[in-house]
Each structure stands twice: as structure tokens, then as C-alpha cells.
Amino acid sequence: MPDTRYAIAAVLVAAAVTWGLRALPFAALTPLRSSSIVRYLSTRMPAGVMVILLAYCLRDLPLTHTRTLAPLAALAVTVSLHLWRRNALLSILGGTATHVILASTVFAS
């Protein structure tokens, strides 16, 4: 059993490190808020991240199998819903539901 003073010191050190690690991003971001580069990236990055995510998700998709139609149909539904309603939650849920339904019923193997 560790000494009581040792246990208290360990808890205090852990609390200080946790607090410091949580406060560090806010301290680092304060000078960046007025940066024109950060403002530019904040408007361009969401689309870039989505393109990278799309490429990552579809990179191993075999184009010769019929199972490929489920993710492609889900992608089409997601894009269509987003262009129609401009609602990210609706787009994600609609595309996910399309993929799950098609993959588990129509294209189940």
C-alpha cells in the first residue's frame, strides 16, 4: 500500500498535467484567431476533408462486383440529399440507411 502523501502527490501531479493538457490548445489558439491563413483554412478545409474521406472510403472498392452498387448508391443518395436540403444530418442518415438496407438485403452475399 503506497504512502498517503505519495498517493496525494500522484493525484495532484496527474490533475495538474491533465489541466495543462486541456488548457494548452486554448492558449495556442488565441493568437491564431486573427490570422488570415486560419480564416482561409476554416472555409476550405471542410470540403477538403470530405474529399479525402471519400477517397479513403472508396479506395478499395472493386468495380467489377455487384456489391459495389450499395456504396455507390449510398453516395448518390447522400450527395443528392445534401444538395437538395443542405442538411448534413439528413444526408448522413439517408446515405447510411441506404447503404445498410442495400448491403443487408439486395446485395447480401
N, C-alpha and C positions, 0 to 999 in steps of 0.2 A: 504494500500500500504506500503510495507516494506521500511525502510530507505535505501538510496542509498549505504551507507557504509556497511550496513548489507548484502545487495544483492551482492556486490562485494566480501565481505569476504566469503560468502557462495559459490560463484563460484570459488574462489581461493582454498578454502578447498576441494571442490569436484574435482577440477583439480589436486590438489596435491595427493589426495587419489587415483584417477584413475591412475595417472602416477606411483605412488608407487606400486599399484597392478599389473600393466603391467610390471614393471621393476623387480619385485620380482622373478618371475620364472627364468629370465636370470641370476640374481645374485646367485640364489640357484643352478643352473645347472653348473655354471663354475667349481666348484671343482669336480663335478661328472664326467666330461668329460674324465678324465684319469683313472676312476675306472674300474677294470676288471669285476666287477659284472654288472655294467651298460652295458658294451660292450657285455657280455654274454646274458643279458636280451634283448638287442636290436636285437640279432639274433634269439632268441627263442620266443619272445612274439607275433609277428605277427601270427604265426601258432596257438599258444595257444588261442589268441583272436578269431580267426576264428572258432576254435573248440567250444569254449564257445558260440559264436554267433549261430553256427549251432544247438547246443543242445537247446539253448533258443528258436530258431525259430521253431524247430520241436517237442518241448516237449509236446504240447497239440494236436498233430496231431493224429486223430483217425485212426487206421489202418484197421478198418472194413468198412469204407466208400470208395466209388469210387472217391470222391473228393480228397482223399489223393494222387491220382496219379499225379495231377497237380504239387504240390510242389516237389514230388519225381522226376518227370521228369525234372523239372526245376533244381533241384540239380544235376541230372545226366548230363544235358547239361552244367551247369556251371563248374563242375569238368572236364568234357571232353574237353571243350573249353580251360580251363586253362592248362590242361596237354598238349594239342596239340599246342597252340600258346604262352603260358606263358605271356598273356596279361590280366591284371586284368580288365581293362575297357571292353574289348571284352567279357570276362567271365561274368561279372556282367550284362552287357546289354543283352547278349544272354540268360542268365538264367531268367532275369526279363521278357524279351519278351516272352519266352516260358511259364512262369507261367501266365502272363496276357492273352495270347492267349488261353491257355488251360482252365483257370478258367472262362473266359468270353464266350467261345464258346462250347467246348466239355463237360466240367463238370459244366456248368451253371445250377443252380437249382432254 
